[in-house]
């Protein structure tokens, strides 16, 4: 099984942390985000990893090397110009069987083995890891008709949405929808697959997930790091559900 980790973005939303080094190397506790991801994949038996790099690639390559100290084999695919979130996979050679694609800047206790087994059972071309996210609107929402007459008033409502976790499983036939070296993002790729009538499956996960895209998200990651570290790194004897249950409700 092979995984491609997207680690080439500039991380502009996380500035100023990313001014001098790439977002995947931003530390959470005493370990970069990307190292946590690599260690997780190794734990679940995914030992061949390609890091899709671009911005400040040399720093990432120097840090991870060939991956041997993590018990994995790491190689690199370097984009010379930004190709979006899906474009970089078109540069990776040898993807002739089921493969995983994920962002390198997220923290989760997702069981990757369960995700892969779910994908195989479904027979889907693409599986998207999904998370139920609650979003609170800190304003009063007005329900109005075409004339402007107010029909209802909801004060600071909370809405629930199923969102992409930034983790995908693909079959190699997906390259039908990607042109080599052409910019395309993962949402657009999934949309193309759907528009062609292909099977796209959701794998719904209810544990801990945090996309570290903004300074506020990073602050949360740092806040919960020590508490969740045993679960994130799948340390022996750890009750993952008990640990993450204390955090999930407070991060929504």
N, C-alpha and C positions, 0 to 999 in steps of 0.2 A: 504494500500500500504506500502511495506517495502523497505527500502534502506540499502544496505551494502556499507559502505565507507571504502576504503582500506587505512589504516593508519599504516601499520606495517613495511614499508621500512626504511632503514638506512639513506637515503638521502645523499649518499656519494658525489653526484655531487654538492650538495649545501654546502659542507664544506667550511669554518670552522663553519658556522652558526649552523650546526647540530651536532657538536662535543659533546655537553652536553645536548641537548634536541631534541626530534623528529621533523622532518620536518613539520608535520601538525600543530605543535605549534609555528612555526616561525611567529612572528607578522607582520601583514600588517597594518600599522597605529597603532591603539591601540588595535587591535583584532587579535588573531591567525587565520591563513588561515582556519583551520578546523572549527572554530566557525562560520565564515562567511558562510561556506557550510551548517552547521547544521541549522543556522537561515534561509537560503534560502529554504531548504527542508521543514522546518516547515511552512514557508509562503505559500508554494504550497500544503499544506495539507498532507505531508508525515510525519507522526508522530511516526512511529516505525522505529528506526534506529539501525543497528548493526555496531559497529566499529570493523573492523578486525585489531587487533593490534599485535605487536611483539616486535620490537626494542623499548626499554624504555617505555613499555606499561603502567607501573605504573604512569608515569607522565600524560599521556593522560587520564587514568581512574580517577585520582585524580582531574583533571581539569573539566571534563564533568560530572562525577558522573552518576546519573540516568537520566539526561537530563531534569528534571522537570523545571529548571529555563529557559529553552528554549521552553517549551510547548511541548516537545516530550518525548518519552520513549526510552532510550538508554540502550542497553546491549552490551556485548563484546564477541568477538570470538578471542581467543588467540592462535596463532600458536607457537609451541615449536621449530620448525625449519622452515627456509624460504620455502614457498610454491609457490613463484612467485606471479603474480597478479591475476590469476584465481583460483589457488589452495585453497586459504582461503575460498572461498564460499562453498567448499565441507564440511567444518566444521560447517557451520551454519544450525541449525535445523529449521524445519517448513517452508521451502520455497516451499509451495505448490500452489502458485499463482504467477502472474506477479510480478517481483521484479526489482529494480534498483541497478546497481553496478557502482561505480564511484571512481576515485582517490580523495584523501583528500587533494591534494596540488594544486588545480587549482582555478582560479577566472574566473567567467563567469556571464553574464546577461541572460543566457539561461532560457527560460520559461519551467520549468520541466513539467507543465501541458500539454503544447503543445506537448512536446516530448512523453509523455505517450499516449495521444490521437492519435498521428501519428502512434505509434506502434500498437495500437489496431485496427486502421483502416486498416493497411497494412496486418494484419494477420501473421506477421513474427514471427519466433522463436526467432530471435535476431534483435534488432535495435541498430545501432551505431550512436551516435551523431557525426556529421561531420562538419568540418570547412575548409573554403578555405584559404589556407596559401600561401603567396608569399615568395619565397626564392631567394635572390640575390646571385649570384656567383661572388665574387670579383676577378675574373681572366678572361683572354681571353680564350674562348672555341674554340678549333679547331675541324672542321669536316673533317675527313680524310677517304680515301678509304683504301683497304687492302694493297696497295703498299706504303702507307705513303704519297701519294699526297694529298695536302690540297685542299678541295673543298669549304670550307667556314670558316669564322672567325667571331665569335660573341663576342664582348667586353662586359664583365660584364653583362651577361643576367639575367633576372628575370623570374623564372618559377613559375607557379601556380599549387598547388597540393591540393587535398581534403585529409585532415588528420583526424585521430580519435581524438576526444576531451577527450578521457578517461572517457566517460560516456556511459553506456550500459543499455538496457532494455532486460531482459530475461524472457522467459517462463520456467516453472519448468522442461519441457522435456529436457532442456539443460544438465541436470545432467547425461544424457546418455553418454555424451562426457567427463565427469570429474570423476576421481577416487578419492575416499576419502583419504585425506592426502598425495596425490601425487603432486609433483610440476608441475605446468603448468601456462603459461602466457596467458593473454587475447587474444593477436593476434593468438596464436596457437589454442586456443579454438574456436575462430571464424573461423579459417581455417578448423578445423575438421568439423564444422557444414556445411560450404560451400562444402567441399569435399563429404559430405553425401547427397548433393543435396537439402538441406533445405533452406528456405527463410531467407535471411539476408537483412535487410532494412537499408538505410541511412536516417538520419534525418538531413538535411543540415541547419546549423545555420549561420546567417550573422552578428550577433552582436559582443559583446566583449568576447574574450576568451584568457586566458593566462595560460599556463602550467608553474608552477614555479619549473623548474627542475635544473636551473643553476643560478649562482650568477647574471648574466646579466638579467635573467628573474625576479629574485627577486628585483633587482634595479628598473626595470620597474614597478613592482607591487607597490612598495613603492611610486614611483614617481606619479602614477595615483590614488593612494588609496583615497586621500581626495576628488578628483574630482568625482570619480566613486562611492564612498561609498553610497550615496543615492540610486543609481541604483542597486548596488549589494545587498543592504538590503531591496530593494523594499519599500522605505519610501513613505508614502502617498502623492499623488499629484506630484510625480516626473515624468518628461518626460524622460523615459529611453532612447528612441531612440535619442533624442537630445543630451543627455550626452555622450552616447557611440560613436556617430558619430564623435565626436571631438578627440576620442582616437584611434579607430580601425585603421584608415589609417596610423597612426604614429607608430603602433606596428608591422606592417607586415614586 
